Amino acid sequence: MTVTRLANGTDRAGRRLWLNRLIVGALILACLLLAPKLFAVARYDAAILRFPFQVDDAEGVLLAEAGLIAHGTNPYAYQPSPAHYFYAGPYTPIYTLLNSGAVVALGATFKFGRTVQLLATLAVALWLAWAVRRYARDWRGWLIGGWVAALFVSAHLVAVWSVRVRPDMTALAFNALGVVVLRAWLDADGRERWNESVWPRGAALARLALGAACFALGWWTKQTVVALPLAFIIATTVRHPKIGATLAALYAAMIALPFIVLTLLTGGGFAQKTVGYQGSWQWQAFRRLAQPFMERYAYLIVIAALCALLLVVRTRWPTVAVCWFVLSAGVALGAGTSGGNHNHFVEFVAASSLLVGQGVAMLVTAETGIRRAAWIVPACGALVMLGITAAALSERESSTGWLARDFHMPTSSERAGLAQVASYIANSPGPVYSNNVGILVVSGQTVRVTDPFTMAAEVRLGRWDDALLVADVEAGKYPLIALSYNDVAALDPALPPTDATPGLIRAIQSRYRLIERNVLRLYVPK
């Protein structure tokens, strides 16, 4: 009988060993299945990095304003109304200043800003892997963390914004660095040597200030990327009230005090540009972007919500990941700002990916008291991982799909056409007006309107008067106008494109004639 029991125990141990190997095999398979998608995204990244013209309207805006700074003009100065120019200043200045340095050193190029964004995206992916690994009990956490990083980087929405001259990913990378700095201190064995019954001081206060500085750098890179710092502050305050309150005060001070100083130094312009001009929000604009986003990534959002519930039940308090998931959903409302785009949903994808990874790690490494069924919960985690992988692999871009225009590698004919137009613009005496701001920048032309979308929105809202700009067009002071519309003559001035005003369309129709149809249409005075 003893021999029989030993044999049965050996058989059960053998079965558990093979079941564990099958689960690990499923984890490895999920990672390997994402490899072709990662390769396709890498090809896309390489194509965009090499492309010398803007692929997104905001790229031209940011590079134009970086050029203004590089040549001694402050785009954040107060803007009178009406004026002959319009400088939008849509973002807080760190990323713009980085690009200004590149303009001085390298000339007008999109490659630098795109490279910074790509490196920041990879840094965020590594941070996601690290954060998931912390939730696992063993080395399998690195497999799951690597899978989450690959899932995030290979999402087409993330791929699009990882190679744009936009500050989103750079700001998020600063925030992630703040979490690493603070988490390393909170988890350190020697932390308890400081008495939490008193307010932080000394080395503890210095570490909190360092973490708050990283969070503040995120805000000063892009002012709407605040969900992760707020999530960390909330989750910390629940468990360590004095630490959380101190961190919140430091973070607020590092934002508010410089903001007040810069607003005063620019005669109110800094607040006018970074806050005032960003207030044109519309529900219809948000819904237009949110609906296809949810249709594409609903599977990830729903499973992330279930994982959030699982984490709250297990830990009995709101974790950083759960708070981040909720807050990033709220911050995504910024997509409804005039000129906004689906880049506002990227942080929501990152938060969802983190929650899914932590949920899977918790299941795969779970230990249950039921020995006969100890493999069931880990197997469920592996199946969830494989199911999400299958859904991610189904992501395709048809010719008319949601991201078809964005997740598109520029063709040789597009590049040739833009090169021809750029050459023509470069040889124009200037100034040149265009709703493709980037082509003015690379052509060396002076940019008087850095953001046509924001300008048009401010005119619609009655917060800016384009009378002097329209008068300049009516007077033929622009020897050349380059537009992306098929034909200005066919437009209804009462219903202009979102990057034009009624007065501007009327002035072009009455004063200019079409001379060339290319990737852009070129107009000269009649």
C-alpha positions as CSV (number, residue, x, y, z in Angstrom):
1,M,0.0,0.0,0.0
2,T,2.9,2.3,0.8
3,V,4.3,1.6,-2.6
4,T,1.0,2.4,-4.3
5,R,0.7,5.7,-2.5
6,L,4.3,6.6,-3.5
7,A,3.5,5.7,-7.0
8,N,0.4,7.8,-7.0
9,G,2.2,10.7,-5.5
10,T,4.9,10.4,-8.2
11,D,2.3,10.3,-10.9
12,R,0.6,13.4,-9.6
13,A,3.9,15.2,-9.3
14,G,4.8,14.2,-12.9
15,R,1.4,15.4,-14.2
16,R,1.8,18.7,-12.4
17,L,5.3,19.1,-13.9
18,W,4.0,18.5,-17.4
19,L,1.1,20.8,-16.9
20,N,3.4,23.5,-15.7
21,R,5.6,23.0,-18.7
22,L,2.5,23.3,-21.0
23,I,1.6,26.6,-19.3
24,V,5.1,27.9,-19.7
25,G,5.0,26.8,-23.3
26,A,1.8,28.7,-23.8
27,L,3.4,31.8,-22.4
28,I,6.4,31.4,-24.8
29,L,4.1,30.8,-27.7
30,A,2.1,34.0,-27.0
31,C,5.4,35.9,-27.1
32,L,6.6,34.3,-30.3
33,L,3.2,34.8,-32.1
34,L,3.7,38.6,-31.7
35,A,7.1,38.5,-33.5
36,P,5.7,39.0,-37.1
37,K,3.6,41.9,-35.9
38,L,6.6,43.5,-34.2
39,F,8.6,43.1,-37.4
40,A,5.9,44.8,-39.4
41,V,5.8,47.7,-36.9
42,A,9.6,48.0,-37.1
43,R,9.4,48.3,-40.9
44,Y,6.8,51.0,-40.5
45,D,8.9,52.9,-37.9
46,A,11.9,52.8,-40.1
47,A,9.9,54.1,-43.1
48,I,8.5,57.0,-41.1
49,L,11.9,57.9,-39.5
50,R,13.4,58.2,-43.0
51,F,10.6,60.3,-44.5
52,P,11.7,63.9,-44.7
53,F,8.2,65.5,-44.6
54,Q,5.4,65.7,-42.1
55,V,3.1,62.7,-41.7
56,D,0.9,64.4,-39.1
57,D,-0.2,68.1,-39.0
58,A,1.0,68.6,-35.4
59,E,4.6,67.6,-36.5
60,G,4.7,70.8,-38.6
61,V,3.3,72.8,-35.7
62,L,5.9,71.7,-33.3
63,L,8.8,71.9,-35.6
64,A,7.8,75.4,-36.7
65,E,7.6,76.6,-33.2
66,A,10.9,74.9,-32.3
67,G,12.4,76.8,-35.3
68,L,11.0,80.1,-33.9
69,I,12.7,79.5,-30.6
70,A,15.9,78.5,-32.4
71,H,15.9,81.8,-34.3
72,G,15.1,84.0,-31.3
73,T,11.2,84.3,-31.5
74,N,9.2,83.3,-28.4
75,P,6.0,81.4,-29.6
76,Y,4.6,81.7,-26.1
77,A,4.5,85.5,-26.1
78,Y,1.1,87.0,-25.7
79,Q,-0.7,87.1,-29.0
80,P,-2.8,90.2,-29.7
81,S,-6.0,90.0,-31.7
82,P,-6.1,90.6,-34.5
83,A,-2.6,90.0,-35.7
84,H,-0.7,89.2,-38.9
85,Y,0.5,85.9,-37.4
86,F,-0.8,83.1,-35.3
87,Y,1.5,81.1,-33.0
88,A,-0.4,78.3,-31.2
89,G,2.1,77.2,-28.5
90,P,-0.1,74.0,-27.9
91,Y,2.4,72.2,-25.6
92,T,4.4,72.9,-22.6
93,P,8.0,73.6,-23.7
94,I,10.4,70.8,-22.8
95,Y,9.9,68.6,-26.0
96,T,9.8,71.8,-28.1
97,L,13.1,73.0,-26.6
98,L,14.7,69.6,-27.3
99,N,13.7,70.0,-31.0
100,S,14.9,73.6,-30.9
101,G,18.4,72.3,-30.0
102,A,18.2,69.9,-32.9
103,V,17.2,72.6,-35.3
104,V,20.3,74.6,-34.3
105,A,22.6,71.6,-34.6
106,L,21.0,69.7,-37.5
107,G,18.7,72.1,-39.3
108,A,15.0,71.6,-39.8
109,T,14.4,67.9,-39.6
110,F,11.6,65.6,-38.3
111,K,14.0,62.7,-37.6
112,F,15.3,64.0,-34.3
113,G,11.8,64.4,-32.7
114,R,10.6,61.1,-34.1
115,T,13.7,59.3,-32.7
116,V,13.1,60.8,-29.3
117,Q,9.5,59.6,-29.4
118,L,10.5,56.1,-30.5
119,L,13.1,55.8,-27.7
120,A,10.6,57.0,-25.2
121,T,8.1,54.4,-26.4
122,L,10.6,51.7,-25.9
123,A,11.4,53.0,-22.5
124,V,7.7,52.9,-21.5
125,A,7.5,49.3,-22.9
126,L,10.4,48.3,-20.7
127,W,8.8,49.9,-17.7
128,L,5.6,48.0,-18.4
129,A,7.6,44.8,-18.4
130,W,9.2,45.7,-15.1
131,A,5.9,46.7,-13.5
132,V,4.3,43.3,-14.6
133,R,7.3,41.4,-13.3
134,R,6.8,42.8,-9.9
135,Y,3.4,41.2,-9.7
136,A,4.7,37.7,-10.5
137,R,6.2,35.3,-8.0
138,D,9.0,33.9,-10.2
139,W,10.8,34.1,-13.5
140,R,7.6,33.6,-15.5
141,G,6.9,37.2,-14.7
142,W,9.6,38.3,-17.2
143,L,7.9,36.2,-19.9
144,I,4.6,37.9,-19.2
145,G,6.2,41.3,-18.9
146,G,8.0,40.9,-22.2
147,W,4.7,39.8,-23.8
148,V,3.0,43.0,-22.4
149,A,5.8,45.2,-23.8
150,A,5.4,43.5,-27.2
151,L,1.6,43.8,-27.1
152,F,1.9,47.5,-26.3
153,V,4.6,48.4,-28.9
154,S,2.9,46.4,-31.7
155,A,-0.5,48.0,-31.3
156,H,-1.0,50.0,-34.4
157,L,-2.3,53.1,-32.5
158,V,0.9,53.0,-30.4
159,A,3.1,52.4,-33.5
160,V,1.6,55.5,-35.2
161,W,2.4,57.8,-32.3
162,S,5.7,56.3,-31.5
163,V,7.3,57.9,-34.6
164,R,5.6,61.3,-34.7
165,V,7.1,64.7,-33.6
166,R,4.7,64.7,-30.7
167,P,5.5,64.9,-27.0
168,D,3.0,62.2,-25.7
169,M,5.4,59.3,-25.3
170,T,8.3,61.4,-24.0
171,A,6.0,62.8,-21.3
172,L,4.8,59.4,-20.4
173,A,8.4,58.1,-20.2
174,F,9.2,60.9,-17.7
175,N,6.2,59.8,-15.6
176,A,7.3,56.2,-15.7
177,L,10.7,57.2,-14.5
178,G,9.1,59.0,-11.6
179,V,7.3,55.8,-10.6
180,V,10.5,53.8,-10.8
181,V,12.4,56.3,-8.6
182,L,9.6,56.4,-6.0
183,R,8.8,52.7,-6.0
184,A,12.5,51.8,-5.5
185,W,12.4,53.9,-2.4
186,L,9.1,52.7,-1.1
187,D,10.1,49.1,-1.5
188,A,13.6,49.5,0.0
189,D,14.3,47.5,3.2
190,G,15.7,50.5,5.0
191,R,12.7,52.7,4.5
192,E,11.2,51.8,7.8
193,R,14.2,53.4,9.6
194,W,12.3,56.7,8.9
195,N,9.3,57.1,11.1
196,E,6.1,57.5,9.0
197,S,4.3,59.1,11.9
198,V,6.1,62.3,11.1
199,W,6.3,64.3,7.8
200,P,9.0,63.2,5.4
201,R,12.3,65.0,5.9
202,G,16.0,64.6,5.0
203,A,16.7,61.8,2.5
204,A,13.1,60.8,2.4
205,L,12.0,64.3,1.4
206,A,14.8,64.4,-1.2
207,R,13.7,61.1,-2.8
208,L,10.1,62.4,-2.9
209,A,11.3,65.6,-4.5
210,L,13.2,63.6,-7.1
211,G,10.2,61.6,-8.0
212,A,8.0,64.7,-8.1
213,A,10.5,66.3,-10.4
214,C,10.2,63.4,-12.9
215,F,6.4,63.7,-12.8
216,A,6.7,67.5,-13.3
217,L,9.0,67.0,-16.3
218,G,6.2,64.9,-17.8
219,W,3.8,67.8,-17.3
220,W,6.2,70.3,-18.7
221,T,6.6,68.0,-21.7
222,K,2.8,67.8,-22.3
223,Q,0.3,69.3,-20.0
224,T,-2.4,66.7,-20.3
225,V,-0.2,63.6,-19.5
226,V,-1.1,63.6,-15.8
227,A,-3.0,60.4,-15.2
228,L,0.0,58.3,-14.0
229,P,1.4,60.8,-11.5
230,L,-2.1,61.3,-10.0
231,A,-2.7,57.6,-9.9
232,F,0.6,57.1,-8.0
233,I,-0.3,59.9,-5.6
234,I,-3.7,58.5,-4.9
235,A,-2.6,55.0,-4.4
236,T,0.3,56.1,-2.1
237,T,-2.0,58.4,-0.1
238,V,-4.3,55.5,0.7
239,R,-1.5,53.6,2.4
240,H,0.9,56.3,3.4
241,P,-1.1,59.6,3.8
242,K,1.8,61.8,4.8
243,I,4.0,60.5,2.0
244,G,1.2,61.0,-0.5
245,A,0.3,64.5,0.7
246,T,3.9,65.6,0.5
247,L,4.4,64.1,-3.0
248,A,1.2,65.9,-4.2
249,A,2.4,69.2,-2.7
250,L,5.8,68.9,-4.4
251,Y,4.3,67.9,-7.7
252,A,1.8,70.8,-7.6
253,A,4.5,73.3,-6.6
254,M,6.8,72.2,-9.4
255,I,4.0,72.9,-11.9
256,A,2.3,75.9,-10.5
257,L,5.2,78.1,-9.6
258,P,7.1,78.0,-12.9
259,F,3.7,78.3,-14.7
260,I,3.0,81.5,-12.9
261,V,6.5,82.9,-13.6
262,L,6.4,82.0,-17.3
263,T,2.9,83.5,-17.6
264,L,4.1,86.8,-16.1
265,L,7.2,86.9,-18.2
266,T,5.2,86.4,-21.4
267,G,2.6,89.0,-20.6
268,G,0.0,86.3,-20.1
269,G,0.9,84.5,-23.3
270,F,2.0,81.2,-21.8
271,A,-1.4,80.7,-20.1
272,Q,-3.1,81.9,-23.3
273,K,-1.4,79.3,-25.5
274,T,-1.1,76.2,-23.2
275,V,-4.5,76.6,-21.5
276,G,-6.7,79.1,-23.2
277,Y,-6.2,77.9,-26.8
278,Q,-6.8,74.3,-25.7
279,G,-10.3,74.8,-24.3
280,S,-12.3,74.3,-27.6
281,W,-13.7,70.9,-26.7
282,Q,-16.7,69.3,-28.5
283,W,-18.5,66.0,-27.7
284,Q,-18.9,65.3,-31.4
285,A,-15.2,65.6,-32.0
286,F,-14.5,63.2,-29.1
287,R,-17.1,60.7,-30.2
288,R,-15.7,60.6,-33.8
289,L,-12.4,59.4,-32.4
290,A,-13.5,57.3,-29.4
291,Q,-16.0,55.1,-31.3
292,P,-13.4,53.5,-33.7
293,F,-10.9,53.3,-30.9
294,M,-13.3,51.2,-28.8
295,E,-14.3,49.1,-31.7
296,R,-10.6,48.3,-32.3
297,Y,-9.4,47.8,-28.7
298,A,-12.6,46.9,-26.8
299,Y,-11.2,43.4,-26.1
300,L,-8.2,44.9,-24.3
301,I,-10.3,47.5,-22.3
302,V,-12.8,45.0,-21.1
303,I,-10.3,42.4,-20.0
304,A,-8.3,45.2,-18.3
305,A,-11.4,46.3,-16.4
306,L,-11.9,42.7,-15.2
307,C,-8.3,42.5,-14.1
308,A,-8.8,45.8,-12.3
309,L,-11.6,44.2,-10.4
310,L,-9.5,41.2,-9.6
311,L,-6.6,43.3,-8.3
312,V,-8.9,45.4,-6.1
313,V,-10.5,42.3,-4.6
314,R,-7.1,40.7,-4.0
315,T,-5.3,43.7,-2.5
316,R,-8.3,45.4,-0.9
317,W,-7.1,48.9,-1.9
318,P,-6.8,50.8,-5.2
319,T,-3.4,50.0,-6.8
320,V,-1.5,52.4,-9.0
321,A,-2.5,50.4,-12.1
322,V,-6.2,50.5,-11.3
323,C,-6.1,54.2,-10.5
324,W,-4.1,54.8,-13.7
325,F,-6.6,52.9,-15.8
326,V,-9.5,55.0,-14.5
327,L,-7.7,58.3,-14.8
328,S,-6.3,57.6,-18.2
329,A,-9.8,56.9,-19.4
330,G,-10.8,60.4,-18.2
331,V,-7.8,62.1,-19.7
332,A,-8.6,60.5,-23.0
333,L,-11.5,63.0,-23.2
334,G,-8.9,65.5,-24.5
335,A,-9.3,63.9,-27.9
336,G,-12.4,66.1,-28.2
337,T,-10.2,69.3,-28.3
338,S,-10.2,71.1,-31.7
339,G,-7.3,69.7,-33.7
340,G,-7.1,66.7,-31.2
341,N,-6.4,63.3,-32.4
342,H,-6.4,59.7,-31.2
343,N,-3.0,60.2,-29.6
344,H,-5.0,60.9,-26.5
345,F,-5.9,57.2,-26.3
346,V,-2.3,55.9,-26.2
347,E,-2.0,56.3,-22.4
348,F,-5.3,54.4,-22.0
349,V,-3.8,51.5,-24.0
350,A,-0.7,51.6,-21.9
351,A,-2.7,51.4,-18.6
352,S,-4.9,48.7,-20.0
353,S,-1.8,46.7,-21.1
354,L,-0.3,47.0,-17.6
355,L,-3.5,45.8,-15.9
356,V,-3.9,42.9,-18.3
357,G,-0.2,41.9,-17.7
358,Q,-0.6,42.1,-13.9
359,G,-3.8,40.1,-14.0
360,V,-2.3,37.4,-16.1
361,A,0.8,37.3,-13.9
362,M,-1.3,36.9,-10.8
363,L,-3.2,34.0,-12.3
364,V,-0.2,32.2,-13.8
365,T,1.8,32.3,-10.6
366,A,-1.2,31.8,-8.2
367,E,-0.9,29.1,-5.5
368,T,-4.2,27.5,-4.5
369,G,-5.0,25.2,-1.6
370,I,-6.6,22.6,-3.8
371,R,-3.7,20.4,-4.9
372,R,-5.7,18.4,-7.5
373,A,-6.7,21.6,-9.3
374,A,-3.6,23.7,-8.6
375,W,-3.0,24.0,-12.4
376,I,-6.4,25.4,-13.3
377,V,-5.9,29.0,-12.3
378,P,-2.5,29.3,-14.0
379,A,-3.9,27.6,-17.1
380,C,-6.7,30.2,-17.2
381,G,-4.1,32.9,-17.1
382,A,-2.2,31.3,-20.0
383,L,-5.5,31.0,-22.0
384,V,-6.3,34.7,-21.4
385,M,-2.8,35.6,-22.7
386,L,-3.2,33.5,-25.8
387,G,-6.7,34.9,-26.4
388,I,-5.5,38.5,-26.2
389,T,-2.6,37.6,-28.5
390,A,-5.0,36.2,-31.1
391,A,-7.1,39.4,-30.9
392,A,-4.0,41.6,-31.3
393,L,-2.9,39.6,-34.3
394,S,-6.2,40.3,-36.0
395,E,-5.4,44.0,-36.2
396,R,-5.4,44.9,-39.9
397,E,-5.6,48.2,-41.8
398,S,-7.9,48.2,-44.8
399,S,-7.6,51.0,-47.4
400,T,-10.5,52.8,-45.7
401,G,-10.0,51.6,-42.1
402,W,-9.7,53.7,-39.0
403,L,-5.9,54.0,-39.1
404,A,-5.4,53.5,-42.8
405,R,-4.2,57.1,-43.3
406,D,-1.9,57.0,-40.3
407,F,-0.5,53.5,-40.4
408,H,0.7,53.9,-43.9
409,M,4.2,53.9,-45.2
410,P,4.7,56.9,-47.6
411,T,5.1,55.8,-51.2
412,S,7.9,57.0,-53.5
413,S,5.4,59.0,-55.6
414,E,4.2,60.9,-52.5
415,R,7.8,61.6,-51.5
416,A,8.6,62.8,-55.0
417,G,5.6,65.0,-55.2
418,L,6.3,66.6,-51.8
419,A,9.9,67.1,-52.9
420,Q,8.8,69.0,-56.0
421,V,6.4,71.2,-54.1
422,A,9.1,71.9,-51.4
423,S,11.5,72.9,-54.1
424,Y,9.0,75.3,-55.6
425,I,8.2,76.8,-52.2
426,A,11.9,77.2,-51.3
427,N,12.4,79.2,-54.5
428,S,9.4,81.5,-53.8
429,P,10.2,84.9,-52.5
430,G,7.8,84.4,-49.5
431,P,6.1,84.5,-47.3
432,V,4.1,81.4,-48.2
433,Y,0.9,80.3,-46.6
434,S,0.1,76.6,-46.3
435,N,-2.1,74.3,-44.2
436,N,0.9,71.9,-44.5
437,V,3.1,73.8,-42.0
438,G,5.8,71.1,-42.2
439,I,6.6,71.7,-45.8
440,L,7.2,75.4,-45.1
441,V,9.6,74.5,-42.3
442,V,11.7,72.1,-44.4
443,S,11.6,74.6,-47.3
444,G,13.1,77.3,-45.2
445,Q,10.1,79.6,-45.4
446,T,8.9,81.9,-42.6
447,V,5.8,80.5,-40.9
448,R,3.2,83.1,-39.9
449,V,0.5,80.6,-38.9
450,T,2.0,77.6,-37.0
451,D,-1.3,75.8,-36.4
452,P,-4.2,76.4,-38.8
453,F,-6.5,74.0,-36.9
454,T,-6.2,75.9,-33.6
455,M,-6.4,79.3,-35.4
456,A,-9.7,78.3,-37.1
457,A,-11.1,77.0,-33.9
458,E,-10.3,80.2,-32.0
459,V,-12.0,82.2,-34.8
460,R,-15.1,80.0,-34.6
461,L,-15.2,80.5,-30.8
462,G,-14.8,84.3,-31.2
463,R,-11.5,84.3,-29.2
464,W,-9.3,85.4,-32.0
465,D,-9.8,87.8,-35.0
466,D,-8.2,86.8,-38.3
467,A,-8.9,90.2,-39.9
468,L,-5.3,91.2,-40.5
469,L,-4.4,87.8,-41.8
470,V,-7.3,87.9,-44.2
471,A,-6.4,91.4,-45.2
472,D,-2.9,90.2,-46.1
473,V,-4.3,87.5,-48.3
474,E,-6.7,90.0,-50.0
475,A,-3.8,92.3,-50.7
476,G,-1.8,89.5,-52.3
477,K,1.0,89.7,-49.8
478,Y,1.5,86.0,-50.0
479,P,3.2,85.3,-53.4
480,L,2.3,81.6,-53.1
481,I,-0.3,79.6,-51.2
482,A,-0.1,75.8,-50.9
483,L,-3.2,73.9,-49.8
484,S,-4.2,70.3,-49.5
485,Y,-7.8,70.9,-50.6
486,N,-8.8,69.7,-54.1
487,D,-10.0,73.1,-55.2
488,V,-10.6,76.2,-53.1
489,A,-13.1,77.5,-55.7
490,A,-15.4,74.6,-54.9
491,L,-15.5,75.2,-51.2
492,D,-18.4,76.9,-49.3
493,P,-16.9,79.7,-47.3
494,A,-19.7,79.3,-44.8
495,L,-18.6,75.7,-44.2
496,P,-14.8,75.9,-44.4
497,P,-12.4,73.0,-43.7
498,T,-11.5,72.6,-40.0
499,D,-8.1,74.3,-40.6
500,A,-9.5,77.4,-42.4
501,T,-11.8,80.3,-41.7
502,P,-14.6,81.7,-43.8
503,G,-12.7,85.0,-44.3
504,L,-9.6,83.2,-45.4
505,I,-11.4,81.0,-47.9
506,R,-13.3,84.0,-49.4
507,A,-10.0,85.9,-49.7
508,I,-8.3,83.1,-51.6
509,Q,-11.2,82.6,-53.9
510,S,-11.4,86.2,-54.8
511,R,-7.7,87.0,-55.0
512,Y,-5.8,83.8,-56.1
513,R,-5.8,81.4,-59.0
514,L,-4.7,77.7,-59.1
515,I,-1.5,77.1,-61.1
516,E,-0.6,73.5,-60.2
517,R,-2.1,70.3,-58.9
518,N,0.3,68.1,-57.0
519,V,0.2,66.5,-53.6
520,L,-0.6,70.1,-52.7
521,R,-2.4,72.7,-54.8
522,L,-0.5,75.8,-55.5
523,Y,-2.1,79.3,-55.9
524,V,-0.7,82.6,-56.9
525,P,-2.3,86.1,-57.0
526,K,-4.5,86.8,-59.9
